[in-house]
Amino acid sequence: MRRKFSWFSVLAFVFAMFLGAVVGGVAVAQNQVHMRNARADLQAAWNQLNVATADKAGHRAQAMTLINQAINQVNLGISSGAY
């Protein structure tokens, strides 16, 4: 026996799937709060080093380079965590 589906049932199913995807995407994006806070802290540290006196035997410049690398990694983590 063949079962017939009404258009309403199909539309309700499609809407439910869409709504679940949207709500799930928002929940994932909200879970990135700590990553975003870490990025803000790294940017604040970089800004502090930027206004510090330059002559630190190369350690200031190296720290700024490492912070840039850390910011890039955090950005990648935020991007990959959103899926």
C-alpha positions in Angstrom: 0.0 0.0 0.0 1.4 3.4 -1.0 1.3 6.1 1.6 0.5 9.6 0.4 2.1 12.6 2.1 0.3 16.0 2.1 2.2 19.1 1.0 1.6 20.4 4.5 3.6 17.5 6.0 6.4 18.0 3.5 6.6 21.8 4.2 6.4 21.3 7.9 9.3 18.8 7.7 11.4 21.2 5.5 10.7 24.1 7.9 11.6 22.0 10.9 14.9 21.0 9.3 15.7 24.6 8.3 14.8 25.9 11.8 17.0 23.2 13.4 19.9 24.2 11.2 19.6 27.9 12.0 19.2 27.3 15.8 22.1 24.8 15.7 24.3 27.3 13.9 23.5 30.0 16.4 24.3 27.7 19.3 27.7 26.8 17.8 28.5 30.4 17.2 27.7 31.3 20.8 30.1 28.6 22.0 33.0 30.6 20.6 32.8 33.2 23.4 36.0 32.0 25.0 37.9 31.9 21.7 36.8 35.5 21.0 37.8 36.6 24.5 41.2 35.0 24.0 41.6 36.8 20.7 40.7 40.1 22.4 43.3 39.5 25.1 45.9 38.6 22.6 45.2 41.8 20.7 45.4 43.8 23.9 48.8 42.2 24.7 50.0 43.0 21.2 48.9 46.6 21.6 50.8 46.9 24.9 53.9 45.6 23.3 53.5 47.9 20.4 53.7 51.0 22.7 56.5 49.6 24.8 60.1 50.8 24.2 61.5 49.0 21.3 65.0 48.0 22.6 64.4 44.7 24.4 67.2 42.6 22.7 64.7 41.4 20.1 62.3 39.8 22.7 59.6 42.4 22.2 59.6 41.9 18.4 59.6 38.1 18.9 56.7 38.3 21.3 54.7 40.4 18.9 55.4 37.8 16.1 54.3 34.9 18.3 51.1 36.8 19.4 50.3 37.4 15.7 50.7 33.6 15.1 48.5 32.9 18.1 45.8 35.3 16.8 45.9 33.5 13.5 45.5 30.2 15.2 42.6 31.4 17.3 40.9 32.8 14.1 41.3 29.4 12.5 39.9 27.7 15.6 36.9 30.1 15.5 36.3 29.4 11.8 36.5 25.6 12.2 34.5 25.5 15.4 31.6 27.2 13.6 30.8 24.1 11.5 
